[in-house]
Amino acid sequence: MLRHRNGINILDAFLGYEDIIMIVEEKFGPKAYQLLSEEIRGLG
């Protein structure tokens, strides 16, 4: 979703029991957060 439609590269990802941590370039942080929030809320 992030890369395909918006050109945001996920540099790394860490999976935990209840968490997923994704590392993106600093300049894409706010946009990635916004897109993920919208997707979780069903607005994307």
Backbone as a ProteinNet text record, in pm:
[ID]
protein_1_A
[PRIMARY]
MLRHRNGINILDAFLGYEDIIMIVEEKFGPKAYQLLSEEIRGLG
[TERTIARY]
82.1	0	86.5	180.9	260	343.7	413	502	422.9	328.7	257.2	187.7	113.7	33.3	99.1	199.1	246.4	397	472.3	615.8	693.3	637	705	769.6	902.2	974.1	976.9	944.6	962.3	1104.3	1189	1329.6	1350.7	1270.6	1282.2	1151.7	1127.9	1008	1042.9	985.9	1005.8	869.2	854.4	727.9	739.6	645.5	639	508.1	483.7	362.6	236.8	235.5	118.9	153.5	276.4	321.7	385.4	374.8	451.8	517	647.5	721.3	782.4	747	801	891.6	1005.8	1102.7	1094.6	1071	1066.7	1162.5	1192.5	1276	1205.7	1284.1	1228.4	1131.8	1165.3	1079.7	942.6	930.4	803.2	726.9	784.7	722	580.1	557.4	421.3	320.1	358.6	267.3	237.5	340.3	320	226	244.8	157.3	12.6	-4.7	-139	-205.3	-133.5	-190.7	-226.3	-138.8	-167.6	-287	-294.5	-407.9	-539.5	-539.6	-659.8	-697.3	-599	-625	-684.1	-632.3	-682.1	-826.4	-855.9	-991.1	-1088.6	-1035.9	-1121.9	-1150.3	-1066.9	-1088.5	-1005.6	-912.5	-820.4	-872.4
-119.3	0	125.7	136.8	259.8	281	181.2	195.3	201	113.7	99.7	228.4	289.5	406.8	540.4	540.3	668.9	689.4	594.1	610	612.3	555.6	552.9	416.4	414.5	289.7	251.4	127.2	74.4	19.4	81.5	43.7	-83.1	-102.1	-219.2	-237	-354.9	-381.5	-480.6	-458.7	-545.4	-593	-722.6	-781	-832.9	-792.2	-839.9	-911.5	-947.4	-1021.1	-941.4	-812.6	-728.1	-603.6	-592.8	-470.5	-499	-402.9	-400	-262.2	-259.6	-133.5	-125.5	-19	0.2	122	108.4	216.3	273.4	404.1	474.3	592.8	649.5	769.9	880.1	960.2	1064.1	1156	1191.9	1284.8	1225.7	1092.7	1026.9	988.7	1010.3	969.5	1020	1150.6	1201.5	1148	1140.7	1090.5	941.8	863.7	721.2	701.9	781.1	772	805.2	910.8	951.1	840.6	785.2	681.7	555.8	515.2	397.2	420.3	538.1	570.3	565.8	622.5	621.5	478.5	397.8	259.5	181.4	202.2	132.8	174.1	302.3	351.8	321.4	265.9	230.5	345.5	449	565.1	558.3	463.1	456.7	381.9
0	0	0	93.8	101.1	-25.4	-66.7	-181.2	-311.7	-325.4	-452.1	-495.4	-406.3	-444.6	-413	-324.4	-274.1	-279.8	-329.2	-344	-213	-107.9	21.9	38.4	53.3	72.6	219.3	248.7	383.8	389.2	472	479.2	560.1	663.4	748.9	824.3	875.3	953.8	1063.6	1180.3	1295.2	1341.2	1356.3	1397.3	1539.6	1623.5	1760.3	1783.4	1907.1	1941	1906.2	1940.2	1912.2	1831.8	1783.5	1718	1583.4	1496	1372.6	1367	1359.2	1351.2	1212.5	1138.8	1005.2	1005.8	942.5	931.8	790.6	783.3	655.2	662.6	547	545.8	625.1	695.3	782.5	707.7	585.1	510.3	478.7	480.9	452.3	578.9	696	821.6	840.9	834.8	855.4	754.4	627.9	524.8	547.2	581.9	607.7	725.9	830.2	947.9	910	834.1	790.9	709.4	612.6	526.6	605.2	696.3	776.5	868.8	927.4	1013.4	937.2	817.4	734.6	694.4	663.6	624.5	741.9	861.3	979.7	1010	992.3	1017.3	903.9	794.3	682.2	587.5	591.9	504.5	376.6	369.7	255.6	137.7
[MASK]
++++++++++++++++++++++++++++++++++++++++++++

